[in-house]
Amino acid sequence: MSTVREIEQAVQSLTPDRLAEFRAWFAEYDAGQWDSQIARDAAAGKLEALAEEAIGDFRSGQSRAL
């Protein structure tokens, strides 16, 4: 299985139970990939500008309690 189309076809052929199992696995996998990317970006300093902007907004009263 090497193409997106082949993966799509395989997913479409799953039974409802297997699809639910796949969906749960993929959600966990995707979240892990996202977490890893955020960690890499943070370690590389790519989020510093966003953090500084948020802190500036907070200090200037441009934020509100959730």
mmCIF file of the N, C-alpha and C atoms, coordinates in Angstrom:
data_MODEL
# 
_entry.id   MODEL 
# 
loop_
_atom_site.group_PDB 
_atom_site.id 
_atom_site.type_symbol 
_atom_site.label_atom_id 
_atom_site.label_alt_id 
_atom_site.label_comp_id 
_atom_site.label_asym_id 
_atom_site.label_entity_id 
_atom_site.label_seq_id 
_atom_site.pdbx_PDB_ins_code 
_atom_site.Cartn_x 
_atom_site.Cartn_y 
_atom_site.Cartn_z 
_atom_site.occupancy 
_atom_site.B_iso_or_equiv 
_atom_site.pdbx_formal_charge 
_atom_site.auth_seq_id 
_atom_site.auth_comp_id 
_atom_site.auth_asym_id 
_atom_site.auth_atom_id 
_atom_site.pdbx_PDB_model_num 
ATOM 1   N N  . MET A 1 1  ? 0.850   -1.167 0.000  1.00 0.00 ? 1  MET A N  1 
ATOM 2   C CA . MET A 1 1  ? 0.000   0.000  0.000  1.00 0.00 ? 1  MET A CA 1 
ATOM 3   C C  . MET A 1 1  ? 0.898   1.232  0.000  1.00 0.00 ? 1  MET A C  1 
ATOM 4   N N  . SER A 1 2  ? 1.048   1.854  -1.142 1.00 0.00 ? 2  SER A N  1 
ATOM 5   C CA . SER A 1 2  ? 1.997   2.951  -1.203 1.00 0.00 ? 2  SER A CA 1 
ATOM 6   C C  . SER A 1 2  ? 1.415   4.263  -1.702 1.00 0.00 ? 2  SER A C  1 
ATOM 7   N N  . THR A 1 3  ? 0.195   4.254  -2.171 1.00 0.00 ? 3  THR A N  1 
ATOM 8   C CA . THR A 1 3  ? -0.381  5.507  -2.648 1.00 0.00 ? 3  THR A CA 1 
ATOM 9   C C  . THR A 1 3  ? -1.585  5.881  -1.794 1.00 0.00 ? 3  THR A C  1 
ATOM 10  N N  . VAL A 1 4  ? -1.885  7.153  -1.814 1.00 0.00 ? 4  VAL A N  1 
ATOM 11  C CA . VAL A 1 4  ? -3.045  7.624  -1.056 1.00 0.00 ? 4  VAL A CA 1 
ATOM 12  C C  . VAL A 1 4  ? -4.312  6.944  -1.574 1.00 0.00 ? 4  VAL A C  1 
ATOM 13  N N  . ARG A 1 5  ? -4.420  6.791  -2.862 1.00 0.00 ? 5  ARG A N  1 
ATOM 14  C CA . ARG A 1 5  ? -5.607  6.142  -3.443 1.00 0.00 ? 5  ARG A CA 1 
ATOM 15  C C  . ARG A 1 5  ? -5.761  4.712  -2.928 1.00 0.00 ? 5  ARG A C  1 
ATOM 16  N N  . GLU A 1 6  ? -4.662  3.979  -2.837 1.00 0.00 ? 6  GLU A N  1 
ATOM 17  C CA . GLU A 1 6  ? -4.720  2.608  -2.309 1.00 0.00 ? 6  GLU A CA 1 
ATOM 18  C C  . GLU A 1 6  ? -5.156  2.605  -0.845 1.00 0.00 ? 6  GLU A C  1 
ATOM 19  N N  . ILE A 1 7  ? -4.660  3.568  -0.084 1.00 0.00 ? 7  ILE A N  1 
ATOM 20  C CA . ILE A 1 7  ? -5.055  3.671  1.323  1.00 0.00 ? 7  ILE A CA 1 
ATOM 21  C C  . ILE A 1 7  ? -6.535  4.016  1.422  1.00 0.00 ? 7  ILE A C  1 
ATOM 22  N N  . GLU A 1 8  ? -6.979  4.951  0.593  1.00 0.00 ? 8  GLU A N  1 
ATOM 23  C CA . GLU A 1 8  ? -8.404  5.316  0.582  1.00 0.00 ? 8  GLU A CA 1 
ATOM 24  C C  . GLU A 1 8  ? -9.275  4.097  0.298  1.00 0.00 ? 8  GLU A C  1 
ATOM 25  N N  . GLN A 1 9  ? -8.891  3.320  -0.694 1.00 0.00 ? 9  GLN A N  1 
ATOM 26  C CA . GLN A 1 9  ? -9.666  2.135  -1.054 1.00 0.00 ? 9  GLN A CA 1 
ATOM 27  C C  . GLN A 1 9  ? -9.679  1.124  0.088  1.00 0.00 ? 9  GLN A C  1 
ATOM 28  N N  . ALA A 1 10 ? -8.552  0.957  0.746  1.00 0.00 ? 10 ALA A N  1 
ATOM 29  C CA . ALA A 1 10 ? -8.487  0.016  1.861  1.00 0.00 ? 10 ALA A CA 1 
ATOM 30  C C  . ALA A 1 10 ? -9.398  0.478  3.002  1.00 0.00 ? 10 ALA A C  1 
ATOM 31  N N  . VAL A 1 11 ? -9.381  1.773  3.294  1.00 0.00 ? 11 VAL A N  1 
ATOM 32  C CA . VAL A 1 11 ? -10.225 2.308  4.368  1.00 0.00 ? 11 VAL A CA 1 
ATOM 33  C C  . VAL A 1 11 ? -11.694 2.142  4.005  1.00 0.00 ? 11 VAL A C  1 
ATOM 34  N N  . GLN A 1 12 ? -12.039 2.398  2.760  1.00 0.00 ? 12 GLN A N  1 
ATOM 35  C CA . GLN A 1 12 ? -13.431 2.272  2.328  1.00 0.00 ? 12 GLN A CA 1 
ATOM 36  C C  . GLN A 1 12 ? -13.937 0.838  2.419  1.00 0.00 ? 12 GLN A C  1 
ATOM 37  N N  . SER A 1 13 ? -13.040 -0.127 2.371  1.00 0.00 ? 13 SER A N  1 
ATOM 38  C CA . SER A 1 13 ? -13.464 -1.529 2.415  1.00 0.00 ? 13 SER A CA 1 
ATOM 39  C C  . SER A 1 13 ? -13.561 -2.076 3.839  1.00 0.00 ? 13 SER A C  1 
ATOM 40  N N  . LEU A 1 14 ? -13.235 -1.272 4.839  1.00 0.00 ? 14 LEU A N  1 
ATOM 41  C CA . LEU A 1 14 ? -13.294 -1.746 6.223  1.00 0.00 ? 14 LEU A CA 1 
ATOM 42  C C  . LEU A 1 14 ? -14.733 -1.923 6.692  1.00 0.00 ? 14 LEU A C  1 
ATOM 43  N N  . THR A 1 15 ? -14.933 -2.895 7.554  1.00 0.00 ? 15 THR A N  1 
ATOM 44  C CA . THR A 1 15 ? -16.241 -3.057 8.197  1.00 0.00 ? 15 THR A CA 1 
ATOM 45  C C  . THR A 1 15 ? -16.422 -1.902 9.185  1.00 0.00 ? 15 THR A C  1 
ATOM 46  N N  . PRO A 1 16 ? -17.636 -1.641 9.607  1.00 0.00 ? 16 PRO A N  1 
ATOM 47  C CA . PRO A 1 16 ? -17.847 -0.559 10.575 1.00 0.00 ? 16 PRO A CA 1 
ATOM 48  C C  . PRO A 1 16 ? -16.999 -0.717 11.847 1.00 0.00 ? 16 PRO A C  1 
ATOM 49  N N  . ASP A 1 17 ? -16.866 -1.930 12.352 1.00 0.00 ? 17 ASP A N  1 
ATOM 50  C CA . ASP A 1 17 ? -16.057 -2.147 13.557 1.00 0.00 ? 17 ASP A CA 1 
ATOM 51  C C  . ASP A 1 17 ? -14.584 -1.858 13.299 1.00 0.00 ? 17 ASP A C  1 
ATOM 52  N N  . ARG A 1 18 ? -14.095 -2.324 12.174 1.00 0.00 ? 18 ARG A N  1 
ATOM 53  C CA . ARG A 1 18 ? -12.688 -2.083 11.825 1.00 0.00 ? 18 ARG A CA 1 
ATOM 54  C C  . ARG A 1 18 ? -12.442 -0.602 11.536 1.00 0.00 ? 18 ARG A C  1 
ATOM 55  N N  . LEU A 1 19 ? -13.426 0.063  10.936 1.00 0.00 ? 19 LEU A N  1 
ATOM 56  C CA . LEU A 1 19 ? -13.297 1.489  10.670 1.00 0.00 ? 19 LEU A CA 1 
ATOM 57  C C  . LEU A 1 19 ? -13.210 2.260  11.987 1.00 0.00 ? 19 LEU A C  1 
ATOM 58  N N  . ALA A 1 20 ? -14.021 1.888  12.955 1.00 0.00 ? 20 ALA A N  1 
ATOM 59  C CA . ALA A 1 20 ? -13.961 2.536  14.264 1.00 0.00 ? 20 ALA A CA 1 
ATOM 60  C C  . ALA A 1 20 ? -12.601 2.310  14.917 1.00 0.00 ? 20 ALA A C  1 
ATOM 61  N N  . GLU A 1 21 ? -12.094 1.104  14.797 1.00 0.00 ? 21 GLU A N  1 
ATOM 62  C CA . GLU A 1 21 ? -10.769 0.776  15.338 1.00 0.00 ? 21 GLU A CA 1 
ATOM 63  C C  . GLU A 1 21 ? -9.688  1.618  14.641 1.00 0.00 ? 21 GLU A C  1 
ATOM 64  N N  . PHE A 1 22 ? -9.759  1.710  13.326 1.00 0.00 ? 22 PHE A N  1 
ATOM 65  C CA . PHE A 1 22 ? -8.798  2.505  12.570 1.00 0.00 ? 22 PHE A CA 1 
ATOM 66  C C  . PHE A 1 22 ? -8.904  3.976  12.943 1.00 0.00 ? 22 PHE A C  1 
ATOM 67  N N  . ARG A 1 23 ? -10.129 4.473  13.037 1.00 0.00 ? 23 ARG A N  1 
ATOM 68  C CA . ARG A 1 23 ? -10.356 5.881  13.368 1.00 0.00 ? 23 ARG A CA 1 
ATOM 69  C C  . ARG A 1 23 ? -9.734  6.228  14.719 1.00 0.00 ? 23 ARG A C  1 
ATOM 70  N N  . ALA A 1 24 ? -9.919  5.360  15.706 1.00 0.00 ? 24 ALA A N  1 
ATOM 71  C CA . ALA A 1 24 ? -9.335  5.596  17.029 1.00 0.00 ? 24 ALA A CA 1 
ATOM 72  C C  . ALA A 1 24 ? -7.806  5.576  16.962 1.00 0.00 ? 24 ALA A C  1 
ATOM 73  N N  . TRP A 1 25 ? -7.260  4.599  16.236 1.00 0.00 ? 25 TRP A N  1 
ATOM 74  C CA . TRP A 1 25 ? -5.806  4.534  16.092 1.00 0.00 ? 25 TRP A CA 1 
ATOM 75  C C  . TRP A 1 25 ? -5.273  5.787  15.402 1.00 0.00 ? 25 TRP A C  1 
ATOM 76  N N  . PHE A 1 26 ? -5.932  6.196  14.312 1.00 0.00 ? 26 PHE A N  1 
ATOM 77  C CA . PHE A 1 26 ? -5.433  7.339  13.558 1.00 0.00 ? 26 PHE A CA 1 
ATOM 78  C C  . PHE A 1 26 ? -5.518  8.625  14.367 1.00 0.00 ? 26 PHE A C  1 
ATOM 79  N N  . ALA A 1 27 ? -6.575  8.802  15.134 1.00 0.00 ? 27 ALA A N  1 
ATOM 80  C CA . ALA A 1 27 ? -6.696  10.003 15.962 1.00 0.00 ? 27 ALA A CA 1 
ATOM 81  C C  . ALA A 1 27 ? -5.529  10.080 16.950 1.00 0.00 ? 27 ALA A C  1 
ATOM 82  N N  . GLU A 1 28 ? -5.193  8.957  17.567 1.00 0.00 ? 28 GLU A N  1 
ATOM 83  C CA . GLU A 1 28 ? -4.072  8.922  18.504 1.00 0.00 ? 28 GLU A CA 1 
ATOM 84  C C  . GLU A 1 28 ? -2.744  9.174  17.778 1.00 0.00 ? 28 GLU A C  1 
ATOM 85  N N  . TYR A 1 29 ? -2.577  8.543  16.639 1.00 0.00 ? 29 TYR A N  1 
ATOM 86  C CA . TYR A 1 29 ? -1.357  8.726  15.841 1.00 0.00 ? 29 TYR A CA 1 
ATOM 87  C C  . TYR A 1 29 ? -1.208  10.185 15.412 1.00 0.00 ? 29 TYR A C  1 
ATOM 88  N N  . ASP A 1 30 ? -2.273  10.759 14.893 1.00 0.00 ? 30 ASP A N  1 
ATOM 89  C CA . ASP A 1 30 ? -2.245  12.130 14.403 1.00 0.00 ? 30 ASP A CA 1 
ATOM 90  C C  . ASP A 1 30 ? -1.944  13.111 15.538 1.00 0.00 ? 30 ASP A C  1 
ATOM 91  N N  . ALA A 1 31 ? -2.554  12.891 16.696 1.00 0.00 ? 31 ALA A N  1 
ATOM 92  C CA . ALA A 1 31 ? -2.283  13.754 17.849 1.00 0.00 ? 31 ALA A CA 1 
ATOM 93  C C  . ALA A 1 31 ? -0.817  13.662 18.257 1.00 0.00 ? 31 ALA A C  1 
ATOM 94  N N  . GLY A 1 32 ? -0.246  12.477 18.216 1.00 0.00 ? 32 GLY A N  1 
ATOM 95  C CA . GLY A 1 32 ? 1.163   12.304 18.546 1.00 0.00 ? 32 GLY A CA 1 
ATOM 96  C C  . GLY A 1 32 ? 2.067   13.028 17.568 1.00 0.00 ? 32 GLY A C  1 
ATOM 97  N N  . GLN A 1 33 ? 1.713   12.984 16.282 1.00 0.00 ? 33 GLN A N  1 
ATOM 98  C CA . GLN A 1 33 ? 2.491   13.697 15.278 1.00 0.00 ? 33 GLN A CA 1 
ATOM 99  C C  . GLN A 1 33 ? 2.429   15.206 15.522 1.00 0.00 ? 33 GLN A C  1 
ATOM 100 N N  . TRP A 1 34 ? 1.242   15.694 15.838 1.00 0.00 ? 34 TRP A N  1 
ATOM 101 C CA . TRP A 1 34 ? 1.052   17.123 16.129 1.00 0.00 ? 34 TRP A CA 1 
ATOM 102 C C  . TRP A 1 34 ? 1.876   17.528 17.348 1.00 0.00 ? 34 TRP A C  1 
ATOM 103 N N  . ASP A 1 35 ? 1.800   16.740 18.404 1.00 0.00 ? 35 ASP A N  1 
ATOM 104 C CA . ASP A 1 35 ? 2.564   17.043 19.621 1.00 0.00 ? 35 ASP A CA 1 
ATOM 105 C C  . ASP A 1 35 ? 4.060   17.081 19.333 1.00 0.00 ? 35 ASP A C  1 
ATOM 106 N N  . SER A 1 36 ? 4.541   16.138 18.540 1.00 0.00 ? 36 SER A N  1 
ATOM 107 C CA . SER A 1 36 ? 5.960   16.099 18.190 1.00 0.00 ? 36 SER A CA 1 
ATOM 108 C C  . SER A 1 36 ? 6.369   17.337 17.401 1.00 0.00 ? 36 SER A C  1 
ATOM 109 N N  . GLN A 1 37 ? 5.528   17.750 16.469 1.00 0.00 ? 37 GLN A N  1 
ATOM 110 C CA . GLN A 1 37 ? 5.839   18.944 15.672 1.00 0.00 ? 37 GLN A CA 1 
ATOM 111 C C  . GLN A 1 37 ? 5.873   20.195 16.542 1.00 0.00 ? 37 GLN A C  1 
ATOM 112 N N  . ILE A 1 38 ? 4.910   20.329 17.431 1.00 0.00 ? 38 ILE A N  1 
ATOM 113 C CA . ILE A 1 38 ? 4.885   21.484 18.341 1.00 0.00 ? 38 ILE A CA 1 
ATOM 114 C C  . ILE A 1 38 ? 6.137   21.488 19.209 1.00 0.00 ? 38 ILE A C  1 
ATOM 115 N N  . ALA A 1 39 ? 6.538   20.326 19.720 1.00 0.00 ? 39 ALA A N  1 
ATOM 116 C CA . ALA A 1 39 ? 7.735   20.240 20.557 1.00 0.00 ? 39 ALA A CA 1 
ATOM 117 C C  . ALA A 1 39 ? 8.977   20.644 19.757 1.00 0.00 ? 39 ALA A C  1 
ATOM 118 N N  . ARG A 1 40 ? 9.081   20.184 18.521 1.00 0.00 ? 40 ARG A N  1 
ATOM 119 C CA . ARG A 1 40 ? 10.233  20.561 17.676 1.00 0.00 ? 40 ARG A CA 1 
ATOM 120 C C  . ARG A 1 40 ? 10.232  22.064 17.405 1.00 0.00 ? 40 ARG A C  1 
ATOM 121 N N  . ASP A 1 41 ? 9.062   22.605 17.086 1.00 0.00 ? 41 ASP A N  1 
ATOM 122 C CA . ASP A 1 41 ? 8.968   24.040 16.816 1.00 0.00 ? 41 ASP A CA 1 
ATOM 123 C C  . ASP A 1 41 ? 9.318   24.863 18.055 1.00 0.00 ? 41 ASP A C  1 
ATOM 124 N N  . ALA A 1 42 ? 8.854   24.438 19.211 1.00 0.00 ? 42 ALA A N  1 
ATOM 125 C CA . ALA A 1 42 ? 9.161   25.154 20.450 1.00 0.00 ? 42 ALA A CA 1 
ATOM 126 C C  . ALA A 1 42 ? 10.657  25.098 20.748 1.00 0.00 ? 42 ALA A C  1 
ATOM 127 N N  . ALA A 1 43 ? 11.253  23.936 20.596 1.00 0.00 ? 43 ALA A N  1 
ATOM 128 C CA . ALA A 1 43 ? 12.686  23.784 20.848 1.00 0.00 ? 43 ALA A CA 1 
ATOM 129 C C  . ALA A 1 43 ? 13.517  24.626 19.885 1.00 0.00 ? 43 ALA A C  1 
ATOM 130 N N  . ALA A 1 44 ? 13.018  24.813 18.679 1.00 0.00 ? 44 ALA A N  1 
ATOM 131 C CA . ALA A 1 44 ? 13.738  25.595 17.671 1.00 0.00 ? 44 ALA A CA 1 
ATOM 132 C C  . ALA A 1 44 ? 13.460  27.098 17.801 1.00 0.00 ? 44 ALA A C  1 
ATOM 133 N N  . GLY A 1 45 ? 12.621  27.485 18.756 1.00 0.00 ? 45 GLY A N  1 
ATOM 134 C CA . GLY A 1 45 ? 12.324  28.898 18.962 1.00 0.00 ? 45 GLY A CA 1 
ATOM 135 C C  . GLY A 1 45 ? 11.298  29.467 18.003 1.00 0.00 ? 45 GLY A C  1 
ATOM 136 N N  . LYS A 1 46 ? 10.636  28.625 17.260 1.00 0.00 ? 46 LYS A N  1 
ATOM 137 C CA . LYS A 1 46 ? 9.686   29.099 16.261 1.00 0.00 ? 46 LYS A CA 1 
ATOM 138 C C  . LYS A 1 46 ? 8.410   29.687 16.865 1.00 0.00 ? 46 LYS A C  1 
ATOM 139 N N  . LEU A 1 47 ? 8.185   29.461 18.143 1.00 0.00 ? 47 LEU A N  1 
ATOM 140 C CA . LEU A 1 47 ? 6.969   29.953 18.775 1.00 0.00 ? 47 LEU A CA 1 
ATOM 141 C C  . LEU A 1 47 ? 7.216   31.191 19.626 1.00 0.00 ? 47 LEU A C  1 
ATOM 142 N N  . GLU A 1 48 ? 8.454   31.640 19.683 1.00 0.00 ? 48 GLU A N  1 
ATOM 143 C CA . GLU A 1 48 ? 8.809   32.779 20.536 1.00 0.00 ? 48 GLU A CA 1 
ATOM 144 C C  . GLU A 1 48 ? 8.021   34.034 20.184 1.00 0.00 ? 48 GLU A C  1 
ATOM 145 N N  . ALA A 1 49 ? 7.906   34.356 18.906 1.00 0.00 ? 49 ALA A N  1 
ATOM 146 C CA . ALA A 1 49 ? 7.196   35.572 18.499 1.00 0.00 ? 49 ALA A CA 1 
ATOM 147 C C  . ALA A 1 49 ? 5.728   35.510 18.925 1.00 0.00 ? 49 ALA A C  1 
ATOM 148 N N  . LEU A 1 50 ? 5.123   34.342 18.799 1.00 0.00 ? 50 LEU A N  1 
ATOM 149 C CA . LEU A 1 50 ? 3.723   34.197 19.218 1.00 0.00 ? 50 LEU A CA 1 
ATOM 150 C C  . LEU A 1 50 ? 3.588   34.362 20.731 1.00 0.00 ? 50 LEU A C  1 
ATOM 151 N N  . ALA A 1 51 ? 4.521   33.785 21.465 1.00 0.00 ? 51 ALA A N  1 
ATOM 152 C CA . ALA A 1 51 ? 4.484   33.900 22.922 1.00 0.00 ? 51 ALA A CA 1 
ATOM 153 C C  . ALA A 1 51 ? 4.668   35.358 23.350 1.00 0.00 ? 51 ALA A C  1 
ATOM 154 N N  . GLU A 1 52 ? 5.605   36.051 22.729 1.00 0.00 ? 52 GLU A N  1 
ATOM 155 C CA . GLU A 1 52 ? 5.836   37.455 23.058 1.00 0.00 ? 52 GLU A CA 1 
ATOM 156 C C  . GLU A 1 52 ? 4.612   38.304 22.747 1.00 0.00 ? 52 GLU A C  1 
ATOM 157 N N  . GLU A 1 53 ? 3.957   38.028 21.634 1.00 0.00 ? 53 GLU A N  1 
ATOM 158 C CA . GLU A 1 53 ? 2.743   38.769 21.278 1.00 0.00 ? 53 GLU A CA 1 
ATOM 159 C C  . GLU A 1 53 ? 1.639   38.518 22.304 1.00 0.00 ? 53 GLU A C  1 
ATOM 160 N N  . ALA A 1 54 ? 1.464   37.271 22.705 1.00 0.00 ? 54 ALA A N  1 
ATOM 161 C CA . ALA A 1 54 ? 0.425   36.936 23.687 1.00 0.00 ? 54 ALA A CA 1 
ATOM 162 C C  . ALA A 1 54 ? 0.712   37.588 25.032 1.00 0.00 ? 54 ALA A C  1 
ATOM 163 N N  . ILE A 1 55 ? 1.962   37.572 25.450 1.00 0.00 ? 55 ILE A N  1 
ATOM 164 C CA . ILE A 1 55 ? 2.335   38.208 26.724 1.00 0.00 ? 55 ILE A CA 1 
ATOM 165 C C  . ILE A 1 55 ? 2.107   39.708 26.638 1.00 0.00 ? 55 ILE A C  1 
ATOM 166 N N  . GLY A 1 56 ? 2.469   40.305 25.508 1.00 0.00 ? 56 GLY A N  1 
ATOM 167 C CA . GLY A 1 56 ? 2.235   41.740 25.318 1.00 0.00 ? 56 GLY A CA 1 
ATOM 168 C C  . GLY A 1 56 ? 0.757   42.080 25.368 1.00 0.00 ? 56 GLY A C  1 
ATOM 169 N N  . ASP A 1 57 ? -0.065  41.281 24.720 1.00 0.00 ? 57 ASP A N  1 
ATOM 170 C CA . ASP A 1 57 ? -1.515  41.500 24.757 1.00 0.00 ? 57 ASP A CA 1 
ATOM 171 C C  . ASP A 1 57 ? -2.037  41.396 26.178 1.00 0.00 ? 57 ASP A C  1 
ATOM 172 N N  . PHE A 1 58 ? -1.556  40.410 26.931 1.00 0.00 ? 58 PHE A N  1 
ATOM 173 C CA . PHE A 1 58 ? -1.990  40.225 28.316 1.00 0.00 ? 58 PHE A CA 1 
ATOM 174 C C  . PHE A 1 58 ? -1.599  41.434 29.155 1.00 0.00 ? 58 PHE A C  1 
ATOM 175 N N  . ARG A 1 59 ? -0.369  41.862 29.035 1.00 0.00 ? 59 ARG A N  1 
ATOM 176 C CA . ARG A 1 59 ? 0.139   42.968 29.848 1.00 0.00 ? 59 ARG A CA 1 
ATOM 177 C C  . ARG A 1 59 ? -0.563  44.290 29.515 1.00 0.00 ? 59 ARG A C  1 
ATOM 178 N N  . SER A 1 60 ? -1.007  44.444 28.274 1.00 0.00 ? 60 SER A N  1 
ATOM 179 C CA . SER A 1 60 ? -1.669  45.684 27.882 1.00 0.00 ? 60 SER A CA 1 
ATOM 180 C C  . SER A 1 60 ? -3.181  45.629 28.089 1.00 0.00 ? 60 SER A C  1 
ATOM 181 N N  . GLY A 1 61 ? -3.656  44.553 28.682 1.00 0.00 ? 61 GLY A N  1 
ATOM 182 C CA . GLY A 1 61 ? -5.083  44.441 28.981 1.00 0.00 ? 61 GLY A CA 1 
ATOM 183 C C  . GLY A 1 61 ? -5.940  44.011 27.810 1.00 0.00 ? 61 GLY A C  1 
ATOM 184 N N  . GLN A 1 62 ? -5.325  43.488 26.756 1.00 0.00 ? 62 GLN A N  1 
ATOM 185 C CA . GLN A 1 62 ? -6.075  43.075 25.578 1.00 0.00 ? 62 GLN A CA 1 
ATOM 186 C C  . GLN A 1 62 ? -6.468  41.596 25.630 1.00 0.00 ? 62 GLN A C  1 
ATOM 187 N N  . SER A 1 63 ? -6.620  41.073 26.803 1.00 0.00 ? 63 SER A N  1 
ATOM 188 C CA . SER A 1 63 ? -7.046  39.689 26.960 1.00 0.00 ? 63 SER A CA 1 
ATOM 189 C C  . SER A 1 63 ? -8.144  39.641 28.023 1.00 0.00 ? 63 SER A C  1 
ATOM 190 N N  . ARG A 1 64 ? -8.765  38.495 28.105 1.00 0.00 ? 64 ARG A N  1 
ATOM 191 C CA . ARG A 1 64 ? -9.823  38.334 29.112 1.00 0.00 ? 64 ARG A CA 1 
ATOM 192 C C  . ARG A 1 64 ? -9.727  36.931 29.709 1.00 0.00 ? 64 ARG A C  1 
ATOM 193 N N  . ALA A 1 65 ? -10.246 36.787 30.883 1.00 0.00 ? 65 ALA A N  1 
ATOM 194 C CA . ALA A 1 65 ? -10.249 35.479 31.557 1.00 0.00 ? 65 ALA A CA 1 
ATOM 195 C C  . ALA A 1 65 ? -11.184 34.541 30.824 1.00 0.00 ? 65 ALA A C  1 
ATOM 196 N N  . LEU A 1 66 ? -10.809 33.300 30.767 1.00 0.00 ? 66 LEU A N  1 
ATOM 197 C CA . LEU A 1 66 ? -11.680 32.301 30.128 1.00 0.00 ? 66 LEU A CA 1 
ATOM 198 C C  . LEU A 1 66 ? -12.676 31.743 31.110 1.00 0.00 ? 66 LEU A C  1 
# 
